[in-house]
Amino acid sequence: QRLDEVASTQDEARARFTERGPVLVIAGRQLHGRGRSGAAWVHAPRATAASLAVAPGWSEGALGRIPLLAGMAARSAVGAVFGIELVLKWPNDLMLGESKVGGVLVERSGEVVVAGCGINVWWPGAPVGMGAVLTDDPGREATDRLAEVWGATLVAGIDAGADAWDRTAYVAV
């Protein structure tokens, strides 16, 4: 579901989730995004802000793999859409060189897991330590496509099951 503006994609995805299956919420602008441990999320003028709500049905012990899958899915989506290879910095930062260009946040409420992904796609004059994936604005369609690819990749990883998790692949990036 594409929305022009939301307070939080995490909250929207959680509220829209039904037992019928995963819900992906994509926002053109997120007013109150948050990072790990409640940190504020600052995003670029052209950014991907998306959250996926799902009930994975995984064991309690395996749920800790979902943030790692979400990071791998974000890295893969940026490569697929823009042809740019990012590095994952433990536990949830997406890096391009020394600049943080994105991150993932995973929250759980009962059986529902909500994975969020924020990626700065274009940001002229980004603050020190932050950056963007591209130097030119690709437009809203590109950020929506990035969110869709991320969501589909994450759903595929979750559907494959907790035992399909490849720790070696995660450590390699």
TAKA-V458543 format. One record per residue. N is the residue number from 1. RES is the residue in one letter. SS is DSSP state (H for helix, E for strand, C for the rest). PSI is psi in whole degrees, 0 to 359 (NA if undefined). D_FIRST is the distance of its C-alpha to the first C-alpha in Angstrom with 1 decimal. Layout:
N RES SS PSI D_FIRST
N RES SS PSI D_FIRST
This chain:
1 Q C 127 0.0
2 R E 130 3.8
3 L E 143 6.5
4 D E 315 10.1
5 E E 136 11.8
6 V E 160 11.7
7 A C 311 14.8
8 S C 126 13.5
9 T H 329 10.4
10 Q H 310 12.7
11 D H 320 13.3
12 E H 315 9.8
13 A H 317 9.0
14 R H 316 12.5
15 A H 329 12.3
16 R H 352 9.5
17 F C 137 11.2
18 T E 169 13.4
19 E C 356 16.2
20 R C 343 14.6
21 G E 184 13.2
22 P C 150 11.1
23 V E 123 7.6
24 L E 124 6.1
25 V E 127 4.9
26 I E 130 6.1
27 A E 138 8.5
28 G E 328 11.1
29 R E 135 13.5
30 Q E 122 14.1
31 L C 327 17.1
32 H C 50 18.3
33 G C 157 17.2
34 R E 155 19.8
35 G C 192 21.6
36 R H 143 23.9
37 S H 28 26.3
38 G H 6 24.5
39 A C 145 25.3
40 A E 144 23.5
41 W C 124 21.3
42 V C 130 22.3
43 H C 163 20.1
44 A C 166 21.0
45 P C 333 20.5
46 R E 105 18.3
47 A E 155 16.4
48 T E 125 13.5
49 A E 113 12.0
50 A E 150 9.7
51 S E 142 10.1
52 L E 122 10.2
53 A E 132 11.7
54 V E 153 14.2
55 A C 94 17.6
56 P C 336 19.7
57 G C 19 22.9
58 W C 161 24.9
59 S C 157 28.2
60 E H 316 28.5
61 G H 335 30.3
62 A H 344 27.8
63 L H 334 24.8
64 G H 348 26.1
65 R H 340 25.2
66 I H 319 21.5
67 P H 325 21.6
68 L H 319 23.9
69 L H 320 21.6
70 A H 320 18.7
71 G H 316 21.1
72 M H 320 22.4
73 A H 321 18.9
74 A H 315 18.3
75 R H 315 21.8
76 S H 319 21.4
77 A H 317 18.2
78 V H 319 20.1
79 G H 317 23.0
80 A H 319 21.2
81 V H 318 19.4
82 F H 352 22.2
83 G C 28 25.2
84 I C 134 25.9
85 E C 120 27.1
86 L C 166 26.3
87 V E 140 28.2
88 L E 128 27.0
89 K E 122 29.1
90 W C 136 29.5
91 P C 344 27.5
92 N C 17 24.2
93 D E 141 24.9
94 L E 122 24.1
95 M E 143 27.2
96 L E 105 28.4
97 G C 231 32.1
98 E C 3 32.9
99 S E 134 29.7
100 K E 123 26.7
101 V E 355 23.6
102 G E 179 21.0
103 G E 169 20.7
104 V E 153 18.9
105 L E 129 18.9
106 V E 130 18.8
107 E E 153 19.4
108 R E 140 20.3
109 S E 101 20.5
110 G C 234 22.6
111 E C 350 21.3
112 V E 130 17.7
113 V E 131 17.3
114 V E 117 14.6
115 A E 128 14.9
116 G E 149 14.0
117 C E 125 14.8
118 G E 125 16.0
119 I E 124 17.8
120 N E 111 20.0
121 V E 318 19.9
122 W E 128 22.4
123 W C 88 24.6
124 P C 134 28.0
125 G C 36 30.3
126 A C 149 28.4
127 P C 157 30.3
128 V C 134 32.8
129 G C 349 31.5
130 M E 163 28.0
131 G C 193 26.8
132 A C 162 24.3
133 V C 321 23.7
134 L E 158 24.7
135 T C 348 27.4
136 D C 148 25.8
137 D C 117 22.5
138 P C 353 20.5
139 G C 169 18.0
140 R H 324 14.2
141 E H 322 13.7
142 A H 321 15.5
143 T H 325 13.6
144 D H 317 10.2
145 R H 318 12.4
146 L H 316 13.9
147 A H 318 10.7
148 E H 317 10.0
149 V H 318 13.7
150 W H 311 14.0
151 G H 315 11.5
152 A H 321 13.3
153 T H 318 16.6
154 L H 317 16.2
155 V H 317 15.3
156 A H 319 18.3
157 G H 319 20.4
158 I H 317 19.7
159 D H 331 20.3
160 A H 337 23.5
161 G C 158 24.8
162 A H 329 26.4
163 D H 346 29.6
164 A H 353 28.0
165 W C 129 27.6
166 D C 93 29.8
167 R H 322 31.3
168 T H 318 33.4
169 A H 321 30.6
170 Y H 313 29.0
171 V H 330 32.4
172 A H 341 33.1
173 V C NA 30.3
